[in-house]
Amino acid sequence: MMAVMRIRAGHRHDLAALQDIERAAGRWFRDIGMDEIAEDEPPALDTLDGYARAGGLWVAEGPDGGPVAYAMVEKVDGNAHIEQISVHPDHARRGIGRALIEHIAERAAGDHAPALTLTTFTDVPWNAPYYERCGFRTLSEPELTPGLREIRRVESEHGLDRWPRVCMRRDLLPPE
């Protein structure tokens, strides 16, 4: 477990490092035969900058103060949707991803978002099974909101449905 870590808003000067984190994290997908995912380009600088300007880019700093992980978050149907979360493999298995999720959950609850949502691969150990351990549950088809349906449609157009995927939710506020 990582000792002390700072999570902060992402800034323009972080963006190239975040792309490097994404490229490095791709190696885990190569190891399980998902080469297309491993070779996928990281989010464009403009995309990352857009998340930063909107307040939806979070960075976990390593011991040297440089980024070792990041998350991209946006509002989808009133919930905080985790679009991307990546940890550099050299810093994996130290609780950094979970710390980012908890940070996002605290911020979202403070903004009165009822839940965190995300889409992910079902059969990748550090995807759906990991998120279940972090308090997420798989949504059934009737539970999908219009925004999540649109995200899945776009993912399908990009070929991500070659591998089984699901939408997941972690409630933050009690249902009304």
FIVEXMI-832613 format. One line per field, with one value per residue (C-alpha): residue number from 1; residue in one letter; z negated, x, y. Coordinates in Angstrom, 1 decimal. Layout:
# residues N
k <- [NUM,...] $
r <- [A,...] $
c3 <- [Z,...] $
c1 <- [X,...] $
c2 <- [Y,...] $
# end
This chain:
# residues 176
k <- [1,2,3,4,5,6,7,8,9,10,11,12,13,14,15,16,17,18,19,20,21,22,23,24,25,26,27,28,29,30,31,32,33,34,35,36,37,38,39,40,41,42,43,44,45,46,47,48,49,50,51,52,53,54,55,56,57,58,59,60,61,62,63,64,65,66,67,68,69,70,71,72,73,74,75,76,77,78,79,80,81,82,83,84,85,86,87,88,89,90,91,92,93,94,95,96,97,98,99,100,101,102,103,104,105,106,107,108,109,110,111,112,113,114,115,116,117,118,119,120,121,122,123,124,125,126,127,128,129,130,131,132,133,134,135,136,137,138,139,140,141,142,143,144,145,146,147,148,149,150,151,152,153,154,155,156,157,158,159,160,161,162,163,164,165,166,167,168,169,170,171,172,173,174,175,176] $
r <- [M,M,A,V,M,R,I,R,A,G,H,R,H,D,L,A,A,L,Q,D,I,E,R,A,A,G,R,W,F,R,D,I,G,M,D,E,I,A,E,D,E,P,P,A,L,D,T,L,D,G,Y,A,R,A,G,G,L,W,V,A,E,G,P,D,G,G,P,V,A,Y,A,M,V,E,K,V,D,G,N,A,H,I,E,Q,I,S,V,H,P,D,H,A,R,R,G,I,G,R,A,L,I,E,H,I,A,E,R,A,A,G,D,H,A,P,A,L,T,L,T,T,F,T,D,V,P,W,N,A,P,Y,Y,E,R,C,G,F,R,T,L,S,E,P,E,L,T,P,G,L,R,E,I,R,R,V,E,S,E,H,G,L,D,R,W,P,R,V,C,M,R,R,D,L,L,P,P,E] $
c3 <- [0.0,0.9,-2.2,-1.5,1.8,3.0,5.4,7.1,10.0,13.3,15.1,18.6,17.7,16.7,20.0,21.8,18.7,18.5,22.1,21.1,18.2,20.5,23.0,20.2,18.7,22.1,21.5,19.1,21.9,24.2,21.5,21.7,25.5,26.0,28.2,29.9,26.5,25.6,28.8,28.6,28.5,25.2,24.9,27.1,25.4,26.3,24.7,21.5,21.4,21.8,18.7,16.8,17.7,16.7,13.3,14.2,14.4,11.2,10.8,8.2,7.5,6.8,4.3,6.6,7.2,10.7,11.9,11.5,12.2,13.4,13.8,16.2,14.8,16.3,15.4,17.1,16.2,12.9,11.8,11.7,14.6,14.5,18.2,17.6,14.8,15.4,13.1,14.4,14.1,12.0,9.3,9.6,6.7,4.1,3.7,6.0,8.2,5.2,3.7,6.9,6.8,3.2,4.0,6.9,4.7,1.9,4.5,6.2,2.9,1.9,5.2,4.4,7.2,6.4,7.8,9.6,12.9,15.4,18.3,18.2,19.5,17.6,17.9,17.2,13.5,12.9,14.5,13.5,10.7,9.2,9.4,7.6,4.8,4.8,4.2,7.8,9.1,12.7,14.0,15.9,19.3,17.9,15.3,18.0,18.2,21.6,21.1,20.3,23.4,25.5,24.1,24.8,28.4,29.0,27.4,29.7,32.7,31.7,31.5,27.8,27.8,29.2,25.5,23.0,21.4,18.7,17.1,13.3,10.6,7.0,5.1,3.0,1.6,0.3,2.9,2.4] $
c1 <- [0.0,1.2,2.0,1.1,-0.3,-1.7,-4.6,-5.2,-6.9,-5.1,-3.5,-2.3,1.3,0.3,-1.3,1.7,2.6,-0.9,-0.7,2.5,0.7,-2.0,0.5,2.4,-0.8,-1.6,1.0,-1.4,-3.9,-1.2,-0.4,-3.9,-4.2,-6.1,-3.5,-5.9,-6.7,-3.0,-2.2,-5.1,-4.0,-4.4,-6.9,-5.8,-4.3,-7.4,-9.6,-7.6,-7.5,-11.2,-11.6,-9.1,-11.0,-14.3,-12.9,-13.1,-9.4,-7.8,-4.1,-2.4,1.1,4.0,6.8,8.6,5.4,4.9,1.7,1.5,-2.2,-5.2,-9.0,-11.3,-14.8,-17.9,-21.5,-23.8,-27.5,-26.7,-24.1,-20.3,-19.2,-15.6,-14.7,-11.1,-8.9,-5.3,-2.4,1.2,2.2,5.3,2.9,0.2,-1.1,-0.5,-4.1,-3.7,-6.7,-8.9,-7.7,-8.7,-12.1,-12.6,-11.6,-14.0,-16.8,-16.2,-16.3,-19.4,-21.2,-20.3,-21.9,-25.0,-24.5,-26.4,-23.9,-20.6,-21.0,-18.5,-18.3,-15.7,-14.6,-16.3,-13.5,-10.4,-9.3,-8.5,-11.7,-15.2,-14.0,-11.9,-14.7,-17.0,-14.5,-14.7,-18.4,-19.8,-22.5,-23.3,-26.4,-29.0,-30.2,-33.4,-31.3,-29.2,-29.8,-30.0,-26.5,-25.0,-26.8,-25.2,-21.8,-22.2,-23.4,-20.2,-18.0,-19.6,-18.9,-15.3,-15.1,-14.9,-17.8,-15.3,-14.9,-17.8,-18.5,-20.9,-22.1,-21.5,-22.8,-21.8,-24.5,-23.4,-26.6,-29.5,-32.3,-35.2] $
c2 <- [0.0,3.4,5.6,9.2,10.4,13.6,13.7,17.0,18.6,17.9,20.9,21.6,20.9,17.3,16.3,14.8,12.8,11.5,10.3,8.4,6.8,5.6,4.1,2.4,1.0,-0.6,-3.3,-5.0,-5.5,-6.9,-9.5,-10.9,-10.8,-7.5,-6.0,-3.6,-2.0,-1.9,-0.1,2.3,5.9,7.7,10.6,13.5,16.6,18.6,16.0,15.9,19.7,19.8,17.6,19.7,22.9,21.4,20.2,16.5,15.6,14.2,13.3,11.2,12.3,9.9,10.5,12.9,15.0,13.8,12.1,8.3,7.9,9.9,9.8,11.6,12.3,13.9,14.3,11.7,11.8,13.6,11.0,11.3,9.1,7.8,7.9,6.7,5.7,4.7,3.9,3.6,-0.1,0.9,2.2,-0.5,-2.5,0.2,1.4,4.4,3.5,3.0,6.3,8.1,6.4,7.4,11.0,11.1,9.6,12.2,15.1,13.7,13.2,16.7,17.9,15.8,13.3,10.1,7.7,7.0,5.2,3.7,1.2,-1.5,-5.0,-7.8,-10.4,-8.3,-8.8,-5.1,-4.0,-5.3,-7.6,-4.8,-2.3,-4.8,-4.8,-1.0,-1.1,-1.0,-3.3,-4.3,-2.6,-4.6,-3.4,-1.8,0.1,1.9,5.6,7.4,8.7,5.3,3.8,6.5,5.8,2.1,2.9,4.9,2.3,-0.3,1.8,2.0,-1.9,-2.2,-4.8,-7.3,-8.1,-8.3,-4.9,-3.7,-0.5,-0.3,2.0,2.8,4.6,7.5,8.8,6.8,6.4,8.9] $
# end
